[in-house]
Amino acid sequence: MSATATVISPSNDIWGGGVEPLNASYGKLMMWFFLVSDAFTFSALLITYGLIRYSFPGYQGEVENFVFSVAHWPIPEKVFTHFPFLHGIELPLAFVGLMTFILIMSSVTMVLAVEAGHRNDKFAVQKWMLWTILGGVCFLGSQAWEWSIFIEGIDGWHANLKDNPYGPPAFADLFFFVTGFHGTHVLSGVVLNILIYYNTVMGVYERRGHYEMVEKVGLYWHFVDLVWVFVFTFFYLV
């Protein structure tokens, strides 16, 4: 009596075996694992903001007559009204809208860089990566300017993690922490993009025969942009 061994063909296995299960390399899988874990962190922060935000009573009067007080959560369109070089003119949420546009456009240029990498077009990758870096730097500079205006406060009273002329102290605490945490991610992304740009110029990926690193860093950059959409919604629109 002989035993017959059953051999399962790799082609019938759902994972397919090898070093690229589901046609995703190890590097891409690890990037996805990191992004999922980071998404949980941002989710916790935004949920915390939402819970604290709605623990305060909403303002029931007309927005035009709104007065800042510790009893009510501030209305974003009454806080973020400044625009560079237009002092004295109130433009509610116009500047943060510009910041959002810049970041979204940098995500578009990153898509174009990844597409150029698939075509092994070295010079196109360089061009679009440079535009992506420029977009990230502009966003960070804009965020720094917004912070400086927010810190200056109103009527000579400066906003910080202890005092807040706009309303409950928790508003400034959460604003500085969450936007700063996101800004740190953008800064990290800019540094990574600069490294990718440098390696592209030096022909590192051309010698490897592929530009997968551009795609992996692109995943991170798109994640940062997507998170900003939620931060923008929570802090500036709700």
N, C-alpha and C positions, 0 to 999 in steps of 0.2 A: 504494500500500500504506500503510495507516494503522495506527498503533499504538493499541491500546486500553489505557487506564490502569485498573488495578484499585483500586477505593476500598474500604477496609475500614471498615465502619461502627463508630463508637465503641461501639455497643451490643454488638458481637461481640468487642470487645477485652476481655481478661481484667481489665485495670486500669480500664477504663471511661473513662479520661481525666479531664479536669477537675482541680479542686484537691483533691478528696477521693477518692483511689484506695481501693478496697475500703470505701467509705463511712466512712473515717477521715480526719479533718482533719489538716492539717499539724502542728498542735500535738500532737494525740494520737500521731501517728507519732513525732515527736521525743521525746516522753515515753517511749514504748516503747523507742526506741533507747537512751535514757539508762538505763532500768531494766535492759535486757539487759546493757549494759556494766557497770553497778553489780553485777549478779548475778555476773558473772565475778570481780569484786574480792572479794566476800564468799565465793564458792566457793573462791578461792585461800587466803583466810585460814583457812577452816574445814578445808580439806584439810591445810594446814600444821599446824593444831592436832591433827588426827587422826594425822598421821605422827609428830609429837613425842610425843603421848600414848601411842601404842603402841610407842614405842621404849623405854619404861620397863616393867619387869616388873609384872604385875598383883599385887595383894595377894591371897594365897591363904588367909589366916586368916578368922576370923569378924569380921564388920563391927563388932560390939560391942567387940571387943578391938583395933580398929585403932589404931595409934600413928603419928603423922605422922613422916615421915623423908624425906630427900632421895633415898632409894633407890627409893621407891615413889610413883606418882602419887596424889595425895590423892583420897579418896572424897568426892564432892560432898555427900552427905547428912551427912557428918561436919564439913563446912566451913560450909555455909550452914544453920545451925540457929536463927538468931535471928529474933525477931519483935518489932516495936515494942511497948513497954509491957508486955512479958512477959519481963522479964529473969530469967535463971536457969532458964527453961523451954525445953527443946530441942524445936523443931518443924521437923524436917528438910524443907527445900524448901517450907515453907508460904508463906513470904513471896514467894519468886520465883513460886510458883504464883498468888498474888494479883496480882503484877505482870503476869503473862501474861494473867490474866483481864481486868484493866483495859485492856490494850492490845487484846485481841480485841474487847471491848465497844466501844472507840472505833472499831474498824473497822466494827462494826454501825451505829453512829450515822452514820458517814460514808456508808455505803450508803443510809441513810434520807435524808441530805442530798442525795445525787445524785438519788435518786428524786423528792424534792421539787422539785429543779431542773428535772427533766423535765416536771413539772406547772406550772412557773413560779410555784411557791408561795413567795414571798419570805420570809414569816414562818416557814414550816416549815424552810427552808434555814437561816435564822438560828438557830433553836432547835437543830437537830441539829449544826450547825457548832460552836455553843457547847459542846455536850456533848462533841464530838470534841476540841476544844481542852482542855477540862477533863481528859479522859482522858489526853491526851498529857502535860499538866503533872503529873498525879498519877504517871504512869509515871516521868517524869524525876526527880521528888522521891523516889520509892521507890528508884530506881537510885542516887541520891546517898546515901541513907541506907545502902543495902547496901554501897556502896563504903566509907563511913566505918567501918562495922562490920568489913569485911574488912581495911581498913588497920590498924585497932587490933590485929588479930592475936590471939594467945593468949599467956598468961603474960607479958604485958608486952613481947612481941617483936612489933614492928610489921611489917606486910607492905608491901612497895614493889617497885619494879622491880629492886632489887638483892638484897634479902633477902626470904625467904618462910618463915614458920614452918610452913606447911602441907605443904611438900614441895619438889620441884625448883623452882628459881627461874623456869623457863620457864612454870610454871603461872600465876604472878602476871603475868608479862610478857604472856602471851596473854590472860588474863582482862581486864586493864586495857585492852589495846589493842583487842581485838575488841568487848567490850561498850561501850567508850568510842566506838569508831567507829560502832557502831550507835546509841548515844545521841546522837551528833552528827547522825545522820540524823533521829532523832525530833525533836530540837530544831529542825532545819531545817523539818521538816514542821509543827511547831507554829507557827513563824513564818509559813509559807505559809498555814496555816489561819486565822491571825489576819488576814492581809491579805485573804483571801477573805471572811471574816466582815465585815470593815470595808467592802469593796466591795459586799457584799450589803446591808448597812444603808444605805449611801449610794445604793443603787438603780442601781449601775453596770450590773449584768447585766440588770436589769429593762428598762433603756433599750436595751440591745443586743438584747433579745428572746430571749435564751437564757442558760443557766447552764453552758456547756461548761467554763469554768475550774474549776468545782467538780468536775466529772468528771475533769479532768486531774490536779488535785491529789489527788483521791481515788485515782487509780491509784498515785501515789507513796506515799500513806499505807497502802494495802493491801500494797504491796511491803515497806514497813518492817515491818509486822506479820508478814508471811510470813517474812521473814528472821529475826525474833526467834524464831519457832518452831524454826528450825534452830539458832540460837545456844543457845536453851534446851536443846534436845536434846543438843547436843555438850558443853556446859559443865556442865549440871546433872543430866543423866540417864545419860550414857555413862561 
